Amino acid sequence: MPFEEAPRPSNTIVLSERWRRYRTTRNRDVRDQLILAYSPIVKYAAGRIASRMPPHVDVADLVSYGLGGLIDAVERFEPERGTTFETYAGQRIRGAIFDELRALDWVPRTVRAEAREIELATADLSTRLQRLPTDAELAEQLDMDADQLDASLQRVADARIVALDKPWNLARAEGVQPTLLETLADPAAVDPADSADAQDLRERIAAAIERLPARDQVVLGLRYHQELTFLEIGTVLGVSESRVCQMHAKAVLQVGALMPDEVLSAWG
């Protein structure tokens, strides 16, 4: 299924002139014109994120959060770095939206506790077995039967806390915890050491994902690279949407369990 690209302003000549004027004068009116011209990107990003959130998350609120990211992007954009504004702004907008969602902390504590228990159990079993545990082994470790484990994974999946904006080590309470989203390259970064650290972390996350069963890797690939919905993934794999939610939740928790603490230490 083809996916719609983020909208781009059509009059590039006018925009180029506005960019030139803004970089020269930093005029607020020109800045506001640029924000207005690129505002469809905010609506697009908010809509994509809203499709992965619980029903009570209002897309209008996400647009409001993303607008702050767009304003920041216009003010900080440096074209000489070789990144298009659309790409740079998209990252800033998504980051601003996720920052606000994390600040709201709308996920119930009981669901966070369930996710933490599953992740810790996965980490413990992986260490003892030297491989990822099966569903049956994980259920036994958690003193659950298969149906109870599926129900727990479904609650975690419904809360959408095991997405790219989730801390990878839920067992760690102190310090700043990185998320997978934060490991993406930041076009505004100026410190080569930071870029090297980010690249190293991306490689470690990729290595952890490669340890997952092939089917779980497919789920993550379809979700985050192809941006398919859970319903669309279910159609591809021949399973129900709720089963895909469970598979996705377990796969992301497993990756979190496989991430060693020394990777997180570089992030404070």
One Martini backbone bead per residue (centre of mass of N, CA, C, O) as a GRO file, in nm:
protein
  268
    1MET     BB    1   0.092   0.038   0.027
    2PRO     BB    2   0.084   0.353  -0.031
    3PHE     BB    3   0.238   0.652   0.097
    4GLU     BB    4   0.199   0.952   0.217
    5GLU     BB    5   0.344   1.244   0.190
    6ALA     BB    6   0.462   1.509   0.305
    7PRO     BB    7   0.387   1.817   0.276
    8ARG     BB    8   0.469   2.074   0.033
    9PRO     BB    9   0.554   2.358  -0.063
   10SER     BB   10   0.517   2.496  -0.389
   11ASN     BB   11   0.663   2.790  -0.363
   12THR     BB   12   0.999   2.799  -0.384
   13ILE     BB   13   1.072   3.089  -0.460
   14VAL     BB   14   0.937   3.235  -0.226
   15LEU     BB   15   1.078   3.073  -0.001
   16SER     BB   16   1.367   3.146  -0.069
   17GLU     BB   17   1.329   3.447  -0.014
   18ARG     BB   18   1.241   3.416   0.283
   19TRP     BB   19   1.496   3.280   0.381
   20ARG     BB   20   1.689   3.503   0.306
   21ARG     BB   21   1.557   3.724   0.482
   22TYR     BB   22   1.569   3.576   0.754
   23ARG     BB   23   1.881   3.529   0.766
   24THR     BB   24   1.938   3.840   0.751
   25THR     BB   25   1.702   3.971   0.968
   26ARG     BB   26   1.506   3.810   1.165
   27ASN     BB   27   1.217   3.849   1.092
   28ARG     BB   28   0.912   3.786   1.228
   29ASP     BB   29   0.722   3.798   0.984
   30VAL     BB   30   0.883   3.599   0.812
   31ARG     BB   31   0.872   3.367   1.005
   32ASP     BB   32   0.557   3.343   1.002
   33GLN     BB   33   0.542   3.272   0.700
   34LEU     BB   34   0.698   3.007   0.722
   35ILE     BB   35   0.516   2.866   0.924
   36LEU     BB   36   0.264   2.871   0.748
   37ALA     BB   37   0.382   2.716   0.501
   38TYR     BB   38   0.468   2.451   0.701
   39SER     BB   39   0.210   2.354   0.868
   40PRO     BB   40   0.127   2.081   0.726
   41ILE     BB   41   0.343   1.909   0.869
   42VAL     BB   42   0.208   1.903   1.144
   43LYS     BB   43  -0.056   1.764   1.066
   44TYR     BB   44   0.073   1.510   0.958
   45ALA     BB   45   0.230   1.420   1.212
   46ALA     BB   46  -0.013   1.415   1.405
   47GLY     BB   47  -0.175   1.200   1.250
   48ARG     BB   48   0.033   0.969   1.271
   49ILE     BB   49   0.047   0.963   1.582
   50ALA     BB   50  -0.259   0.935   1.650
   51SER     BB   51  -0.286   0.641   1.521
   52ARG     BB   52  -0.104   0.530   1.790
   53MET     BB   53  -0.320   0.627   1.986
   54PRO     BB   54  -0.538   0.677   2.197
   55PRO     BB   55  -0.854   0.813   2.169
   56HIS     BB   56  -0.801   1.055   2.389
   57VAL     BB   57  -0.610   1.166   2.181
   58ASP     BB   58  -0.580   1.481   2.049
   59VAL     BB   59  -0.489   1.610   1.749
   60ALA     BB   60  -0.497   1.911   1.826
   61ASP     BB   61  -0.283   1.887   2.045
   62LEU     BB   62  -0.056   1.785   1.863
   63VAL     BB   63  -0.045   2.034   1.686
   64SER     BB   64   0.034   2.227   1.912
   65TYR     BB   65   0.299   2.087   1.984
   66GLY     BB   66   0.425   2.093   1.691
   67LEU     BB   67   0.445   2.401   1.652
   68GLY     BB   68   0.686   2.441   1.836
   69GLY     BB   69   0.879   2.274   1.657
   70LEU     BB   70   0.856   2.454   1.405
   71ILE     BB   71   0.961   2.714   1.525
   72ASP     BB   72   1.234   2.598   1.605
   73ALA     BB   73   1.319   2.513   1.320
   74VAL     BB   74   1.322   2.790   1.185
   75GLU     BB   75   1.530   2.922   1.390
   76ARG     BB   76   1.763   2.667   1.353
   77PHE     BB   77   1.810   2.649   1.064
   78GLU     BB   78   2.086   2.491   0.856
   79PRO     BB   79   2.147   2.446   0.525
   80GLU     BB   80   2.464   2.379   0.525
   81ARG     BB   81   2.415   2.073   0.636
   82GLY     BB   82   2.225   1.923   0.400
   83THR     BB   83   1.930   1.958   0.506
   84THR     BB   84   1.617   1.951   0.481
   85PHE     BB   85   1.358   2.108   0.621
   86GLU     BB   86   1.150   1.881   0.631
   87THR     BB   87   1.328   1.684   0.789
   88TYR     BB   88   1.401   1.862   1.029
   89ALA     BB   89   1.110   1.940   1.115
   90GLY     BB   90   1.000   1.657   1.162
   91GLN     BB   91   1.179   1.595   1.407
   92ARG     BB   92   1.095   1.837   1.584
   93ILE     BB   93   0.794   1.780   1.591
   94ARG     BB   94   0.798   1.495   1.709
   95GLY     BB   95   0.958   1.567   1.961
   96ALA     BB   96   0.751   1.769   2.079
   97ILE     BB   97   0.517   1.573   2.106
   98PHE     BB   98   0.656   1.359   2.287
   99ASP     BB   99   0.726   1.547   2.518
  100GLU     BB  100   0.431   1.612   2.595
  101LEU     BB  101   0.334   1.321   2.642
  102ARG     BB  102   0.532   1.259   2.870
  103ALA     BB  103   0.439   1.492   3.059
  104LEU     BB  104   0.146   1.378   3.100
  105ASP     BB  105   0.135   1.082   3.189
  106TRP     BB  106  -0.126   0.876   3.081
  107VAL     BB  107  -0.011   0.622   3.196
  108PRO     BB  108  -0.075   0.380   3.387
  109ARG     BB  109   0.091   0.240   3.648
  110THR     BB  110   0.006  -0.056   3.604
  111VAL     BB  111   0.116  -0.071   3.313
  112ARG     BB  112   0.405   0.000   3.375
  113ALA     BB  113   0.448  -0.240   3.563
  114GLU     BB  114   0.401  -0.460   3.354
  115ALA     BB  115   0.626  -0.379   3.162
  116ARG     BB  116   0.855  -0.410   3.368
  117GLU     BB  117   0.814  -0.712   3.432
  118ILE     BB  118   0.857  -0.817   3.147
  119GLU     BB  119   1.138  -0.699   3.100
  120LEU     BB  120   1.282  -0.830   3.346
  121ALA     BB  121   1.213  -1.122   3.274
  122THR     BB  122   1.353  -1.121   3.001
  123ALA     BB  123   1.636  -1.052   3.104
  124ASP     BB  124   1.672  -1.291   3.296
  125LEU     BB  125   1.626  -1.520   3.090
  126SER     BB  126   1.843  -1.435   2.884
  127THR     BB  127   2.079  -1.483   3.078
  128ARG     BB  128   2.022  -1.787   3.152
  129LEU     BB  129   1.963  -1.895   2.840
  130GLN     BB  130   2.103  -1.732   2.601
  131ARG     BB  131   1.810  -1.628   2.523
  132LEU     BB  132   1.509  -1.586   2.420
  133PRO     BB  133   1.211  -1.628   2.538
  134THR     BB  134   0.937  -1.783   2.549
  135ASP     BB  135   0.615  -1.755   2.619
  136ALA     BB  136   0.609  -1.985   2.827
  137GLU     BB  137   0.855  -1.891   2.996
  138LEU     BB  138   0.747  -1.610   3.062
  139ALA     BB  139   0.488  -1.697   3.203
  140GLU     BB  140   0.625  -1.861   3.427
  141GLN     BB  141   0.797  -1.629   3.546
  142LEU     BB  142   0.511  -1.458   3.596
  143ASP     BB  143   0.282  -1.647   3.687
  144MET     BB  144   0.139  -1.739   3.412
  145ASP     BB  145  -0.062  -1.775   3.155
  146ALA     BB  146  -0.112  -1.732   2.828
  147ASP     BB  147  -0.363  -1.545   2.855
  148GLN     BB  148  -0.242  -1.346   3.059
  149LEU     BB  149  -0.009  -1.251   2.882
  150ASP     BB  150  -0.178  -1.146   2.648
  151ALA     BB  151  -0.334  -0.938   2.820
  152SER     BB  152  -0.090  -0.776   2.913
  153LEU     BB  153   0.016  -0.701   2.630
  154GLN     BB  154  -0.243  -0.553   2.546
  155ARG     BB  155  -0.231  -0.328   2.757
  156VAL     BB  156   0.040  -0.219   2.667
  157ALA     BB  157  -0.037  -0.166   2.371
  158ASP     BB  158  -0.281   0.028   2.426
  159ALA     BB  159  -0.088   0.246   2.570
  160ARG     BB  160   0.170   0.303   2.391
  161ILE     BB  161   0.464   0.256   2.561
  162VAL     BB  162   0.602   0.071   2.315
  163ALA     BB  163   0.770   0.295   2.165
  164LEU     BB  164   0.993   0.535   2.054
  165ASP     BB  165   0.928   0.704   2.344
  166LYS     BB  166   1.064   0.486   2.517
  167PRO     BB  167   1.226   0.373   2.769
  168TRP     BB  168   1.465   0.116   2.768
  169ASN     BB  169   1.502   0.138   3.103
  170LEU     BB  170   1.270   0.081   3.351
  171ALA     BB  171   1.469   0.011   3.601
  172ARG     BB  172   1.567   0.300   3.568
  173ALA     BB  173   1.541   0.603   3.769
  174GLU     BB  174   1.790   0.754   3.700
  175GLY     BB  175   1.824   1.001   3.511
  176VAL     BB  176   1.863   1.007   3.165
  177GLN     BB  177   1.651   0.850   2.936
  178PRO     BB  178   1.664   0.696   2.652
  179THR     BB  179   1.545   0.686   2.322
  180LEU     BB  180   1.501   0.582   2.010
  181LEU     BB  181   1.441   0.860   1.891
  182GLU     BB  182   1.718   0.989   2.015
  183THR     BB  183   1.909   0.814   1.806
  184LEU     BB  184   1.863   0.999   1.599
  185ALA     BB  185   1.971   1.213   1.390
  186ASP     BB  186   2.093   1.549   1.447
  187PRO     BB  187   2.122   1.824   1.247
  188ALA     BB  188   2.212   2.024   1.504
  189ALA     BB  189   2.462   1.891   1.559
  190VAL     BB  190   2.816   1.980   1.674
  191ASP     BB  191   2.916   1.712   1.812
  192PRO     BB  192   3.101   1.446   1.720
  193ALA     BB  193   3.070   1.271   1.976
  194ASP     BB  194   2.764   1.255   1.969
  195SER     BB  195   2.744   1.118   1.694
  196ALA     BB  196   2.903   0.864   1.774
  197ASP     BB  197   2.716   0.774   2.002
  198ALA     BB  198   2.460   0.746   1.831
  199GLN     BB  199   2.573   0.535   1.636
  200ASP     BB  200   2.639   0.322   1.847
  201LEU     BB  201   2.348   0.290   1.953
  202ARG     BB  202   2.217   0.206   1.689
  203GLU     BB  203   2.385  -0.053   1.654
  204ARG     BB  204   2.290  -0.189   1.919
  205ILE     BB  205   1.992  -0.192   1.852
  206ALA     BB  206   2.018  -0.355   1.592
  207ALA     BB  207   2.144  -0.603   1.731
  208ALA     BB  208   1.901  -0.661   1.912
  209ILE     BB  209   1.692  -0.701   1.685
  210GLU     BB  210   1.850  -0.948   1.552
  211ARG     BB  211   1.767  -1.141   1.808
  212LEU     BB  212   1.507  -1.168   1.702
  213PRO     BB  213   1.265  -1.298   1.570
  214ALA     BB  214   1.169  -1.271   1.251
  215ARG     BB  215   0.873  -1.185   1.304
  216ASP     BB  216   0.942  -0.945   1.491
  217GLN     BB  217   1.111  -0.791   1.284
  218VAL     BB  218   0.881  -0.748   1.087
  219VAL     BB  219   0.700  -0.582   1.269
  220LEU     BB  220   0.901  -0.348   1.313
  221GLY     BB  221   0.948  -0.282   1.015
  222LEU     BB  222   0.650  -0.221   0.937
  223ARG     BB  223   0.606  -0.001   1.153
  224TYR     BB  224   0.887   0.194   1.123
  225HIS     BB  225   0.949   0.183   0.806
  226GLN     BB  226   0.649   0.148   0.666
  227GLU     BB  227   0.406   0.253   0.848
  228LEU     BB  228   0.214   0.048   0.953
  229THR     BB  229  -0.052  -0.072   1.070
  230PHE     BB  230  -0.179  -0.320   1.256
  231LEU     BB  231  -0.385  -0.406   1.046
  232GLU     BB  232  -0.185  -0.428   0.806
  233ILE     BB  233   0.002  -0.634   0.936
  234GLY     BB  234  -0.212  -0.853   0.973
  235THR     BB  235  -0.257  -0.893   0.671
  236VAL     BB  236   0.031  -0.983   0.602
  237LEU     BB  237   0.040  -1.222   0.841
  238GLY     BB  238  -0.251  -1.345   0.916
  239VAL     BB  239  -0.358  -1.165   1.159
  240SER     BB  240  -0.462  -0.997   1.411
  241GLU     BB  241  -0.452  -0.691   1.550
  242SER     BB  242  -0.415  -0.782   1.846
  243ARG     BB  243  -0.172  -0.966   1.789
  244VAL     BB  244   0.015  -0.745   1.689
  245CYS     BB  245   0.019  -0.583   1.949
  246GLN     BB  246   0.154  -0.807   2.114
  247MET     BB  247   0.408  -0.846   1.941
  248HIS     BB  248   0.508  -0.557   1.963
  249ALA     BB  249   0.533  -0.537   2.269
  250LYS     BB  250   0.732  -0.772   2.306
  251ALA     BB  251   0.959  -0.677   2.114
  252VAL     BB  252   1.026  -0.406   2.259
  253LEU     BB  253   1.082  -0.529   2.539
  254GLN     BB  254   1.315  -0.707   2.444
  255VAL     BB  255   1.503  -0.486   2.351
  256GLY     BB  256   1.521  -0.349   2.625
  257ALA     BB  257   1.644  -0.604   2.770
  258LEU     BB  258   1.906  -0.615   2.568
  259MET     BB  259   2.002  -0.350   2.681
  260PRO     BB  260   2.280  -0.236   2.802
  261ASP     BB  261   2.396  -0.023   3.048
  262GLU     BB  262   2.649   0.094   2.894
  263VAL     BB  263   2.478   0.247   2.685
  264LEU     BB  264   2.332   0.446   2.895
  265SER     BB  265   2.575   0.598   3.034
  266ALA     BB  266   2.628   0.820   2.804
  267TRP     BB  267   2.332   0.968   2.890
  268GLY     BB  268   2.318   0.988   3.227
   0.00000   0.00000   0.00000
